[in-house]
Amino acid sequence: MEKELCNIIEGIMIARIKKLWEWGLLLVLVIMPWQTIWLYDVAVFPGASFAYKGIGMFAVEAIIWGLAILYIALFLLKRPAPAKPVWRKDRLAIMAVSAFTLYALASVLWAPMTSYAHMRALQVFAAVVFAFMLMSSRWQAKQVGAALLFGAVMPTLLGLWQFISQSGFDSTLLGLQAHVVGTPGSSVIQGPEIGRWARAYGPFAHPNVFGGYLAAMSVVALLSISTFSNKLARISVSTLLALMTMALLATFSRSAWVAAAFAMIVFCFLHISRRKKMWSLAGVVIGAVCFMLLYAPLVSFRLVGSSNHQTASITDRVDQYSDAAAVIAAHPVLGTGIGNYEAAVFMMDSNRSAWLYQPVHNFYALVLAELGVIGWVFLLGSVLLSVRMLQVTKENLLLLLALLAPLDIISFFDHYLWTSLSGLLIVAILVVFFQKSTKKEAILA
């Protein structure tokens, strides 16, 4: 009798922990855009007299680690019987991604800025752990998509308000800074024909990151509309899609524009024979038309115009490739250590202004510089085995292109998919969303 009572109590405990863990995963999807952070240190280049960046832990990151503890507790409470290892595709992919993650963690050992490397390595680890947990959960693509879109509402409205009003506000609780035209360092578009305009940041640290997030959420919205049987839900998603399109244009992130346009083209090919599904693009068209009616000169200038500001931006990015080549040549095998690319540039040339020490705007070059050839091999193995695990077929190839190819486009022109927790989570979540869209069972179960 006493044993049965203990089993009942244990069962109730496991059920409650599992429920808390599952809903916690959706919470992460909802709050992922917000940059609330606890800063506890600063990163200083070896021998430098100025601080480069803050070191801290994001609120969403802390929640992920809390969920990981719950996941371990569930595993220990269930006490599964030992099983003979089975070399399934998902197990091999897990081993490859784990090897890459462990190498990124190990690179802290030879990184000059150890504390900053620790932070960046833990962020990579957190994104990988979250992807594995979400894959093994009972949530399907419909629930994942709904949580992501619900979480995109406030960032979208915030970004539109920032651009239309050309104002902002500071909030430590929300991780916001007032990036307005007059604030030094704010990202703007300017020219003699259009004046000076602050770009939309949303809750992110840079408009390009906000643009990449909106491009990703727009693809999720397009693929999720048809999964909602409720007419009001479909109208709500279409309305949100229109607003996200306007906010995306307000970021003036050209890489995000190209990525989103590519995804829309693939979506058309994906549903070219289904006219009802093509109506999902109505929100995109309405949002784009509304924004162009109000701000067409700004969009045109961003695409084909030129100014000293835009010329300087392009020149800086081109110069970064020379830095990347020099850093890679100096650290070809092991790399500089994760998060230490800028420190390596500083050690080659310490006479620049502080703001000129930036990561090269290319994901692949940056990973090669920070993790070396060995890290690249681990990354390539992770990608190939993950694609094999995801079981990409002719039928779902277009779906994969719609979801993940835009990230590849952004990777060639920016670095935030590697250098920010938000970028890492965007990649992890889209991979899981693809897996959930093509398989019904939990892949790690």
N, C-alpha and C positions, 0 to 999 in steps of 0.2 A: 504493500500500500504506500509506504513511504517512498519507495523507488519510483512508483507510478506518479506520485505527486511531484517529485523532483523532475521527472521527465516532462510533465505538463508545464511546470514553471520555466524549465529550460526552453521548451518549444515556444512559449509566449515571448520569452526574452529574445530568442532568435528572430521571431516574426517581427517584433518591434524594431530591432536593430536593422533588419533588412529593409523595412519600410522607410526608416529614417535615412538609410543609405541611398535607397532608390530615389526618393524625393530630393535628397541633397544633390544628386547628379543633375536633376532638372534645374535646381537652384543655380548651380554653376553656369548652366547654359543661359539663364536669364540675366545674371549679373556680370557675366564675362566682360562686357564692354567697359565697365566702370573701373577706373584706375586708382581706387582707394589703396593707399600704401602706408606702411609704417617704415619710416626712414630711420635707421639706427647708426649709419656710418656714411662716409664719403669715399669715393675712389680717387686716389691721387697717383699720377704717373710717377715712376721711380725718378726721384731727383727734381720733380716739378714743384713750383711754388703755388700752384692753383689746384683746386678740386675739379675733377672732370665730371663725375656724375654721383648721384646719391645711391646708396646701397640700402635695400630694404626688402620687405615682404609684402606682396599684394594681398588684399583681403580674400580675393578669389583663390589665390594660391594656398592661403592658410586653410580655407574650406576644403580644397582638394586633399591636402595632407590629413585633415580630420576624417574625410571620407575613406582615405586609404587605411587609416587605423581601424575604422569600423569594418572595412572589407577583410582585414586580417583577423579581427575578432570573430567575424562570421565564419571564416575558414576554420579557426581553432575550435569554435563551439560545435560546428558540424562534425569535426573529426572524421574526415573521409578516410575510407580504407585505402592503404597503399596500393597503387596500381602500377602495372608494368608500363614503362614509357612507350608511347606510340608516336611515331614520327609523322604526324599529320602536318598538312600545309600550314595551319595556323600556329602550330608549335614551332616550326622552323622559322616562321616570320617573327614570332615572339623572341626567339633566341637571337635573330639577327638584329632586331631593333634594340634588344637589351644590350647586345655587345656594343652597338654604336653609342648607346646612352652611357654605358660604363666607361667607354673610352673618353667620352666628353667629360665625365666626372674625373677621370684620371688625369686629364690634361691640366687640371688645377695644379698638379705637382710641378710643372715647369712654366707656369704662368707668372710673369713679374708682378701683376696686381692680383694677388691671391684671393683677397676678400671679394673683389668684383667677380672673379672667375667662379668662386663658390656660388654666388648669387645666380649667375647665368646658367651654371651647370644644374643647379637645383630647379630652375625654371624649365629647362629641357626635360629633366626627370619628371617634374610635375605634369607636363603636357602628355608625356608618354604614359604615365600611370593613369591619368584621367581617360585617355583614349582606351586603354585596356579595360578599365572599369566600366565605361559606357558600353563597350562592345559586349561585355559579359552580362549586362543588365537585361531586364525583360522589356525595356522600352524599345518600341519600334520606330521606324522613320517618321511616322505620323506624330508621335508624341515628342520626338526630338525636334522635328521641324516646328511644331506648335510652340515649344518652349523657346526656341531661338527667335521666332518671330515676335512672341510676346516681349522678349527682352530687347528687341530692336525698336520698339515703339518710342520709348523715351529718348534714346540716343538720336533717333531720326528727327523728332520734334525739336530737341535741343540744337542740333546742327542747323536746321532750317531757321530757328529763331536767331542763332548767332549770326548767320549770314544776312538775313533780311534786315535785322536791326543793327547790324555791324557793332554788336556789343557782346559782353560776356560777364562772367563773375567768377570770383575765386571761392572754392569750397574744399577745405581739407577733408571733410567727411566723404565727399563724392570724388575726390581726386581731380578737381577741376582748376584750371587757370584761365584768367580773363585774357584771351588772345585777341586783342583788338588792334586796329590799324596803328595806333600810336605807341603800342608796346614794343620795345626793342626786341628783335628776334622773332617777332610774329611772322608767320608765313602769309605772304600777300601776293596778289597779282597787281601790277601797276604798269601804266604806260601813258603817254601824252593824250591818247584818244579816249581812254576810259577812266583815268584818275587812279586812285589807290584803293584797293578793296582787300579786306581781311577774308581769308578762306575759312570754310566751315571746319571746325575741329571736332565737333561732337564731344564725347567724353574722353577722347584719345589725346595723346601727346603731340600728334602731327596730323594734318589733313590727309596725307597719303595713307596713313594707317586707317583713318576713318573711311576713306574711299575704298580701301581693300575690304574692310569689314562690310560695308554696304553692298559692294559687288557680290560678295559671298552670300549675304543674306537675301539679296535679290534672286539669286539662283535657287536658294532654298525655298523662297516664296513661290517661284514659278513651278517648281516641282511638287510643292505641297498643296497648291490650290485644289487640285483634282482629288486629293485624299479626304477633303472635308465634304461630308454629305449635306451639311446644313448650308442653306443658301446665304444666310446672314454671315456665316463664317467665311464663305468664299468672297462675298462683297467686302468684308473687313480686310481680308488679305490683299485683295486687289487695290483697295484704298491705300493700305500701307505700302504696297509696291509702288504706287504712284508717288507717294511722299518720299520713299527711299530713293527713287530715281531723281527727284528734285534735289534731295540732300547730296546724292552722289555727284551730281553736276556742280553743286555748290562747293564741293571739296576742291574742284579744279585739279584733281589728280589724274593726269593723262594715262598713267599706267593702269589705274583702276577703270578708267573709261574704256580703254582697249580691252581689258579683261572682261568687263561686263558685256561689251558689244560682241565679243567672241562667244560668250556663253549664250547670248540671245540668238545668235546665228545657229549655233549647235542645237538649241532648243527648237528652232524652226524645223531643222532637218529631222529632229527626233520625233516631231509630231506633225510632219508635213501632210500626212494623210488623215489627220484627225482635226477637222475644222473646229470642233468644240474646244479642244485643248488650246488651239491657237488664240482663242479669246483671252487666254491667261495673259497675253502680252498687252492687253488693253491698258492695264495700269501703267506699264512702262511707257507706252505711247502718250498717254494723257499727261503723265508727269513730265516727260521730256518736252512736249509741246507747251505746257504751262510755263516751264522754266525758260524756254527759248523765247516765248512772247515777252517775258519780262527782262531777260538778261542776255539776249542773243549777241550783242556786241562783246560782252565779256567772254563768252564761250568761243566766239570767232577769234578774238585776240589771243586767247590761250592756245588755240590750235595753230594759227598761222601768223600771229603777230610777233613782233620782236621789240625788245626794250633792253636797256642796260642790265636790268634786274634778271631777266630771263637768260640773257647771254652769259652773265656771270654764273648763274646756276648751272648751265650746261658746261661751261668751262671747268667749273669745280668738279663736276662729275667725271669729265674726261681725265682731269689730272689725277683723280682717285685711282684710276686704272694703273697709272705709273707707280703709285704708292703700293698698290696690291701686288704688282709684278715684283717690286723690290722686296716686299715682305715675304712673298712666297719663295723667292730665290734665297732669302736668308734663313728660312725655316721650312724647307721642302718636305721633310719626312714627318715630323711630329707637329709642326705648326707652332703658333705663338702661344697656344693655350686658349681655351674658350673665353670670349669676352676681352681678349687682350690685343686685338688688332691695332686699335688706336694707340695703345701703349708702345707697340712696336714701331709705329710711324713716328711717335714722339722721340723715341730713342735714336731714330735715323735723322730727324730734323726737329730740334727743340726750339726753333726760333719763330715758329708760326703763332698766329693769334689762337687762343684757346678754342674758338668755335670752328676752326679749320680742321681739327682732329675728329674726323667722322669716318664711320665704316664705309667701305666701297659699296656703291649702290648696285650690287649684284650678289645675290644669295650664294651662287656657286663659287664665285671667286673668294667670297668672305669665308665660307666653310673651309675651302682649301687652305686659305691663309691661316686660319685659327686652329684647324685640326690636322693639317698636312695631308700627305698622300694616304697615310694609314687611315685617317678619319674618313677620307673620301671613299676608300674601299669599303669600309664598314657602312657608310651611307648608301653607296650603290647596292651593296648586298641587301640592305634593309628595304630599299625601294623595290628591287626585283622580286624578293621573296614576299613582300607585302602585296604586290600586284598579283602574284601567283595565288596568294591566300584569298584575295578578293574575288578570284575567279572571273576575270574580265573575259567576256565572250563577245561575239559579234553583235548579239542582241543588246548588251548593256555598254558597249564601247562608247556610244554617243553620250550616254548618261555619265560615264566617267569623264569624258571630255568636257561636258557642260559643268561638272563640279570641280575637277582638279586642274584642267588645262589653264583656266584663268589664273590659278596660283602660280603656274609655271611662267606665265607671261609676266606677272608681277615680279617674280624672282629675278628676271633679267634686268629689271629697272629699279629695284629697291632692295632693302636689306631687312625690313622689319619682320618678315616671316621667320627670321632667325634671331634677330637681336631683341625682340620684345616678347613678353609673355603672351600678349594678345595675339601676335602673329603666330606663335607656336600653337596656341589653342585653336585658332582659325583653321590651321592645317589639320590638326588632330581631329577636330569636330567634323570637317568636311569628309575626311577619310572614313570616319565612323558612319556618317550619314549615307555615304555611298554603300558601305557594307550593309547597313540596315535596310537600304532601298532594294537590295538585290537578294538578301537572304532573310528568312523569317526567324530562324533560330539564333540564339546567342552564340557567337562564334567561338567564345572561350569557355563555354559551359562544359 
